[in-house]
Amino acid sequence: MNRYPVWKYIIIAITLAFGLVYTLPNFFGESPAVQVSSAKATQKVDAAMMSRVEAALGKAGVPAAGLLFDGNSIKARFRDTDSQLKAKDALQREFNPDPADPVYVVALNLLSASPDWLTRLHALPMYLGLDLRGGVHFLLQVDMKQAMSKRLDATAGELRSLMREKNLRHAGITRAGETIEVRFRDEETRTRARNLIADNQPSLQSTDAGDSAEPRLVVSLRPPAAKEVLDNALKQNITTLHKRVNELGVAEPVIQQQGADRIVVQLPGVQDTAKAKDILGRTATLEARLVDGSAEAQAALTGAGPVPFGSELFKVGRGAPVVLRKQVIFSGEQLTGAQATFDENQRAAVGIQLNDGAGRVLREVSRENIRKPMAVVLFERGKGEVLTVATIQAELGSRFQITGMESPQAANDLALLLRAGALAAPMEIIEERTIGPSLGADNISKGFNSTLYGFLAIAVFMLSYYLLFGLFSTLALAVNLLLLVALLSLLQATLTLPGIAAVALTLGMAIDANVLINERIREELRNGMPPQTAIATGYERAWATILDSNVTTLIAGLALLVFGSGAVRGFAVVHCLGILTSIFSAVFFSRGIVNLWYGRQKKLGKVSIGQVWKPT
């Protein structure tokens, strides 16, 4: 009646082992570290750089306690913060000899101090939020006027190309605030242009202006299209910020929209505010230009003459120089896709997709420049670097390939750069807060103490009121806490101060299930039922009530998780996981302990469950 089969005890043992292994990393703390990552899109960090990092640290007399390459950066762990700061200075001198043009980002970081055997099992500590770990908080204002201006400039170029393609002669296309004015010499041409715009540009609306002597069309974006431009600008900026934050090695950054034109960025663990501002505020644009093959340009490459008028001198990566024309064929904002692929000869290539307007411009330019080279340039901090130079083999359109890539990896890297694009609109930091690690440590201490005192208070009450069954309930509560921390660590969830509040709440809610079970067993004993039968009946009849109460609470938690944001979601995650672990510990685990203790006694006279009041 009150005996578990062996396989159930095996499940309990495996669960306890899981909880111990994945909870352990949270007790080892973190070690100071220095991270080296790329500051330029054309410069990569690979495993071969580890020997260079090691040599630089050895030369400076601050050997690392461990080196780690995570695919995008190299991290060196140290035993104390003094060594960490000395190492940062040494690596900064080694990798960035020219401070005005840094090639690599050398930033302070923190790494888990867990033993290697735990790390190999993917047992990692929980991420701590900004309020527990310290870090920086930024509120960024997106310049929506600039985003709209860039869209209108691109639209004006598209209209020029469209009318040139359809042989429609106009007297000039100019920007006028939030509109575009197209001038004509006669009303018939204006009517044809209005119909052409309506057929080919559904996002635009046009109205007649001027008189019969100087007919004009005033073209503007339709309200839904204008809203879409602004929404896309905000989304593109958020995506770009996510990619940039990866350079800082921040675990679980918070980057989310606030209002119509603001973005909140929270970087837990980052104390180097200047470096964070530098990376977040970086401006980058992508452009395609023709290579200047004139004799004057060739002379400029050798230093025998000046750069021709209308051209500029660049370098391919950090290598050979090349002269490009200033005229931009298309920019990163006009790309709709970029994927690594293979050409007809099965060589690595990059497939490019452009919007219709850029496709028309490229078709015209490529038709006139077949067998001539075209370059893709990335501009960062006002400096341009050529990503690739490819020869135009045939007339191009909205879809074409960049061939001649060195390897599939090089094609993947270029496609990633092209997809990443740039900020759709400039941003300004309007609010900045730094939370020091000492304040975070104080929050952790207070949160830990509140949970500990709450657990002890519950344990004292259960032991004094339910005696031995109170001890069983307390053990089940401890297992619940163990499994909850293990799950949060396994899922790499971010624990915040509201999350600690959810842990404390979970303890109170979890013990409620054990109270229901114990009171149900008492009720069966009061009705004269034998102890063994009372235990079995108490667990069975309390199960339905426990399930109902937990399901309704879980629904409320899921609603907070779906509709909440920020701190509310952090609370909801811990709350929902705590409900699941409490059901397991309060019903399955506590029943296993009771069965192990009382189930082997065939003639059980009484159970230690506190005072059982019987009716007189």
N, C-alpha and C positions, 0 to 999 in steps of 0.2 A: 504493500500500500504506500509506504513512505520510503521507497528505495529507488534510487536512480540507477539505470544501467551504466555500465562502465563507459560507454561512448559519450554519455553526457558529461561525466567527470573529465574525460579527455578534452572535450570542448572547453570546459571551464579552465582547465590547466593551460591550454593553448591561448585562450583569451587573456589570462593573467600574464603569461609570458609576453604576449604581444604588448599589453599595456606597460609592462616594466621596461621593455626594450625601447619603445618609442617615447616613453616619458623621460628616460634617463638623460638624453641630450640637453634638456632644459636646466639641468643642475650643473653643467660644466661651464656655463657662461660663454663669453666671447673674447677673442684675442684681438689686439690692435693690428691692423694690416695696411698695406699700401697697394693700390691698384693702378696698373698701367694699361691704358686703352688708347685707341686711335682717336686723334682729334681731327683727322682729315678723311674725307670719304675715299680718297685715292690711296690711303696708307692702311695696310692691314696688320693686325697683330697675330702672330702664329707661334707655335710651340718652339720654334727655333730661337725665339727671342728670350727664352727662359735662361739660356746660358749667358746671354748679354746682361740680363738683370742680375744674375748671380755674380758675375764678374764685377759689375759696378758696385754691388753691395759689399763684396769682399775687399775691393779697393778702398772703400770708405770705412772699413772696419766695423760694419754692422751686419753680420751674416744673418740671414733669415732663418726662422725656426721651421719654415716650410714654404714651398712654392707650389702654386696651383694655376693651371691653364684651363679656363672654362669655355674656350671656343672664341670668345670675343676680347678677353683681357687676361692679363697675368696678375695674380695676387700673391703678395709675399706677406707671410705672417711673422709677427715679432712678439717677444716676451713682455715688453713694456712700452709705454707711450714715448719715452725718450728715444728708444731705438727706432720707433716708428717715424718720429719727426726727422731724425737724422737721415734715415733711409729715404724719406720723401725728397729732402734737399739733394741727396746724392743722385737719385734717379732723375730728378728734374734737370740737373746739370748734364747728365749723361744723354738723355733722350731729347732735350730741348735746348741745344746750345744757343739758339737764337730766341730769346724770350718774346720778341715781337712777332715771331712766326712759329708758334708751337706746333709740333708734329704729333705729339702724344699728350694725352691727359694723364697726369700723375695726381691721384687723389687719395685722401685718407679714407679708410674703410674699417669695418669690423667683420671678423670671420668667426664661425662657431669653433669653440675649443674642444669639441667632442673627440673622443678617440677614433682612430682610423677604422676600427672594426665596426663601430656604429655608423660611420659615414658610408661605409661600403654596403650596409643594409638599408641605406637611404633613410636612416633615423636621424632627423635634423630637428633642431629646436624650433619652437613656434616663432613666427615673425611677431615683432612687437610694434605697435602703432606709434604714431608721433608723440602721444601723450605719455607713453611709457619709456620709449627709447631715446626721446629727444630727436631733434632734426630741424628742418626748415619748412616754413609755410609761405607760399606765394599766392597772391591774387593778381591775375593778369587781365588787362583790358585789351580786347582785340579791336583794332581800328577797322570798323566795318565800312567806313567811307572809302578807305583805301582799297578794300576788297571789291567794292562796287565799281570804283574807278578803273581797276585793272580789268574787270569784266567788260566794262563799256569800251575800253581801249581795244580789247580783243574783238569785240563785236564790230567796231568800226573797221578793223582790218578785214574781218570776214565779209562785211558788206562791199568793200572795195573789190575783193577777189570775186565775189558772186556777180557783181555787175560787169566786171571785166570779162568774166567767163561767158556771160550772156550778151555781150556786146551792147550794153546799155551805157550811153555816155552821160556822165553827170558833170556838174560844174564845181564839185568839191564836196568832201565829207569831213565834217569837223565836230568835235565834242563841244557841247554847250551845257555845262553843269551835269545834271542827271539824264540828259538826252543827247541824241546824235542828230545833227542837222545835215541833210543831203540836199544840195542845190541843183537845179536843172535849168535848161534853157527854154523848155516848152512844157506845156501841161500834159501832152500825150506821153512823153517820156516819163513824167512823174507818175502817171496812172499805171504804166507798164511796170515801173519800179515798185509801186505799192503792191501790185498783184504778185510780183516776183518775191517780195519779202514775205507776204502772207503765205505763199506756197512753200517756201524753203526755210523760213525762220518762224515757226509757230510760237516761239517764246517772246517774239517782238510784236509791238503794236505801233502803227504809224498813223499820223494825222497830217492833213494838208495845212500848209502855212504859206505866207507870202501872197503875192498877187500874180496876175497873168504875165507880168513882165519878168518877175523873179520868183517862179514857183519853187517851193521847198517842201520837203518831207521832214517832220519831226518824229524820230524813231526813239522808242523807249522800251524798257523791259516791262512785260506784264507783271502785275503784283505777285502772282504765284511764282513766276520765274525769278523775280527779285528776291523773294523770301528764300527760295531754294539756293540762290547764290550765297546769301548770308549764312544759311544753315550749313552749306557745304564748306564754306570758309572756316567756320568754327570747328566742324568735324575734322577737316584736314589739319588744322593746327593742333588739335588734340592728338591725332595719330602721329604727327611729326614729333610732338613733345614726348610721347611714349618712346619713340625710337631714340631720342636724344638722352632721355633719362637712363636708358640702358648703359650709356657710357659711364655713368656714375656708379654702376653696380648696385643700385638701390633695390632692396627687397620689398616687394609689394608697395610700390608708390601709388599715391592717390592722385589721379588726374581726371577731373570731371568738370562738366559745364555748370556754371552758376549764373542763372538769369539768361538774358538774350545775347550778351556779348562779353561774358567774363568766364575765365577758366581758373579753377582752384588746383594748385599743385602742392602736394605734401610729400616730402622726402624724408622718411624716418631714417635715423642713423647718420644723416649727412650733417657735418658740422662746418664744412668748408663752404660758407655761404657765397663767397666770391666766385668759386669755381662753378657752383650750381647756377648762379645768375649768368655766368658767361656762356654755359652750354644751353640754357633755356632761351636766352636772348639771341642766340646765333641766327643770323639771316642767311639763307641759302637759296639760290635760284639756279635753274637748269636751262641752258640755251643751246640751240643747234645753229652753227654758222658754217659758211663756206671757207675753205682754205684759200688764202691769197697766193696764187702761183706765179705772180708777175716777177719780172727781173728785179724790180726794186725790193720786193719782199725777200727774194733769195739773198740779195745783198745785205739786207737788214739781219738775216739769220747769221751771217758771218761777221757782223759788226762793221761791214764796209760802207754802210749807208744808213740813213734813218728809216724808220717804219713808214711805209706809204700812208698818205692821207686817206682816212676811211677804213684803216686796218689797225689791229692791235697785236702785240707780241705776247704769246703764252708759252707755257711748258706742258709737255705731255707728262702728267703726274709730276714727278720731280726730276725729269730727265730732259730729253731733247726739246729745243725750242720750236715753235711753229707760229706763223703769222696768219691771223684770221681776219676776215672782213667783219666790220661792226654790225652789218645788217643781220638781224635775228630772223631765222626761218621759222622756228617754233620754239616755245618755252615749255617748262615743266608743267605749267598749269593746263596746257592743252593736251597732255598725255592722258589717255584713258586706260592704258594697260601696257605692261612690259613683262615678257616671260622668256626664260631661257629655253632654247629649242635647238634644232639642227637644220642646216641647209640641205640642198639637194645632194651634196657630196658627203653628207653625214658628218660635217664639221660643226663645232659649237657656234651658235649664233644667238642673237637676241631678237625676238619678235616684238615690234612696236605697233601700238594702235593710237591714233590721234583722233581728235574730234573733227567734224566735217570742215570747219573753217580752216584749221591748220592743214588738213589733208589737201584742200584746194591750193593753198599757198605752196605747199611742198611739191605738188604736182607740177605747178608752173616752173618753180625754181629747178627742179630735177630735170625737167624736159630740156631746159636750156644749158644744163651743166653736166651732161652724161660724161662719164670717165674722169670726172673731177672729184677731189676729196672733200668730204664734209666732216666737221668735228662736232662733238658734244662736249660742252664746257659746263663745269660746276663752279658757281661763285659762292664763296663763303668768306664772311668778314671783309667783303670788298675785293677779295683776290680770287682770280679765276684759275682753275686747273683743267686741262683737257683730259677727259675720261677716255675718249677713243677717237680715232680718225679712220673713217671708212670711205671707200671709193663708191660713188654713185654708178651703179651698173646699168640701170634702166630707169624709166620714168616711174616715180614713186607716187603713192597716194596716202590714204588714211592708214593703210597697213603695209609695213615693209619690214625688212630684216637688216640688222647690223651683223655682217659676217666677218670672218677673219679673226675670231676670238682665239686666244691661246689655248684655252681648255674649257670644259663644261663648268668648272668652278669659277673661272673668270666671267663666263656668260651669266652665271647665277648672281655674282657680285654686281655686275653692271645692271642687270634687271632689277635687283633690289634697290640700287641707288636711284634708278629711273622711277620706280614705283613710289619710293619714299618722297620724292619731289621736294617741296620746300614749304615754308609757311605761306598760306594763302593770303595772309594779311599781317602786317607788323603788329607786335604786341608791346605793351608797356606794363612794367611791374608797378602796381598802385598800392599794394600792401605787402609787407614782409615781416614775418615773425620767426624768431629763432628760439627753440625750446632746448635748453641745455640738458646734458645727460644726468646732471645731479637732480634736476627737477623730475626727470623721468624715473630715476632710481627711487626717489621719495614716493612717487605715485605707486610704483611697484611694491614698495615696502608696505604702504598703507593698504593697498588692495590685497596683498598676501595676508596681512594681519587680520583684516576684516573677514576673509574667508576662513582662516584658521580659527578665530574666535567663534565664528558662527558654527563651524564643525564641532568644536569642543562643547559648546552650549547644547547642541543637539545630542551629542554623545552622552553628556551627563544626564540629560532628561530621559533618554531612551534606556540607559542602564538603570537608573533609579526607578523608572516606572514599569519597565517590562523585564527587568532582570536579565536572564540568559538570552531571551528572545531579543531584548534590547541590544545585547552584544552582537547577536547575529545581524540585526538591522544596521548597527554601526559599521560592521565589517562590509556589509553590502554597500553602504554609503561611501566608504573609502574606495571600494572597487569602482563605484560609479565615477568618483573624482579621477581615479587613475585612468580609466578608459576615456573619459572626456578629454583629458590633457593629451593622451596618446593620439586620439583622433585629430585633435587640432594640430598636433605636430605632424602627423602623417599627411594631412591635407594642406599643410603649410599655410594655414589660416592666419590672419593677422589678429593678434590679441590687443584690444584697446581697453581703456578704463571702463567703458560700458560693458565690454566683454567680461571683465572681472566681476562686475555687478551681476551679469547673467549667471556666472558660475555660482555666486553666493545664493542667488534665487533658485538655481537648479538644486542645490543642496536641500533647501527647504521644501521644494516640491517633490524631490525624490523620496524623502523620508515619509511623506504623506502616504505613499503606497505601502510602506511597511507598517505604518499605523493602522491602515485599513485591514491589512492581513492579520496583525496581532489582535485587533479588536474583534475580528470575525472569529478567530480561534477562541477567544475568551467567551464570545456569545455561544458558540457550540458547546463549550465546557459547562457554561451555566445551564444549558438545556439538558445536561446529563449525558452528553455524548462521551464515549471513551476517548482518551487523549490522542491515540493514533488516528482514530477516525476524525476527531476534531481538527487535527493539523491538516489532514488531507482535504476535508470539507472547507476549512477556512481559506486555504489557498485557492481552491477551485471557485468558490463563490465570490471571493474578493477580486478575482481576475477581471470579470466583466466591468465592475465599477472602475478599476484601475485603468482599463483600456479606454473606457468612455472619457474619463477625465483627461487622460493624456492626449487622446486624439483631438479633443476640442481645444486644448492648449496648443497642440502642434499646429492646428489650423490658424490660430492667431499668430503664432510665430512665423509661419510661412507667409502670411499677409504682410508682416513687418519686413520680411526678407525681400518680397517681390516689390512692394510699393515704397519701402523706406530707402534711405541713402545714408552714406557716411556712418556716423556713430550708431544710428538705428540698425543698420544692416549688421554691424559688428556684434551688437547685442543679440540680434535675431539668429545669427549663425550659431553662436554658443548655446543659445536657448534651445534651438531645434535639436542640435546634437545631444544636449543634456537630457532631453526627453527620451531619446532613443536609448541612451546608455542607462538611464534610470529604470526603464522597463526591464532591461536585461538583468541589471543588478538586483532590483527589488524583488523580482519574481523568480527568475531562473537561478541566479547565484545564491540568494538567501535560502531558497527551497533546497538547493544542493547541500548547504551547510546543515540545515535542520535535518534533512534525511540522513546525512552522515553521522549526526550526533544521536538522534532519536530512532532512526529507522532500524538500527540493528537490535534494539531492545524489544523482545517479543512481548513481555508483560510489562507494559509501561503504566505505572500507577498515577503519575502526575508529571506536569511539565512546569518549568520555571518561566512563567510569563506574567508574574506580578499577581496582585490580589484579584481573585475572580469572585465577584459578588453574585451570590445565588439568591433566588427569590425565597422568602420565608414560607 
